[in-house]
């Protein structure tokens, strides 16, 4: 059975992954837009 701590860690990992994905997408978009303009 998972403890509250384990669940909290899972949530933090998900948030970190979401942030990394967002940042990567933003940088990629910025590079693409910079290339086209």
C-alpha positions in Angstrom: 0.0 0.0 0.0 1.3 3.4 -1.0 1.9 6.0 1.6 1.0 9.7 1.3 4.7 10.4 0.8 5.0 8.1 -2.2 2.0 9.7 -3.8 3.4 13.2 -3.1 6.7 12.2 -4.8 4.8 10.8 -7.9 2.9 14.1 -8.2 6.2 16.1 -8.0 7.7 13.9 -10.7 4.7 14.4 -13.0 4.9 18.2 -12.4 8.7 18.2 -13.2 8.1 16.2 -16.4 5.3 18.6 -17.4 7.6 21.6 -16.9 10.4 20.0 -18.8 8.1 19.2 -21.7 6.7 22.7 -21.7 10.2 24.3 -21.7 11.4 22.0 -24.4 8.3 22.9 -26.6 8.8 26.6 -25.9 12.5 26.5 -26.9 11.7 24.4 -30.0 8.9 26.9 -31.0 11.2 29.8 -30.4 13.9 28.3 -32.6 11.4 27.4 -35.4 9.9 30.9 -35.3 13.3 32.4 -35.3 14.2 30.4 -38.4 11.1 31.4 -40.3 11.2 35.1 -39.5 
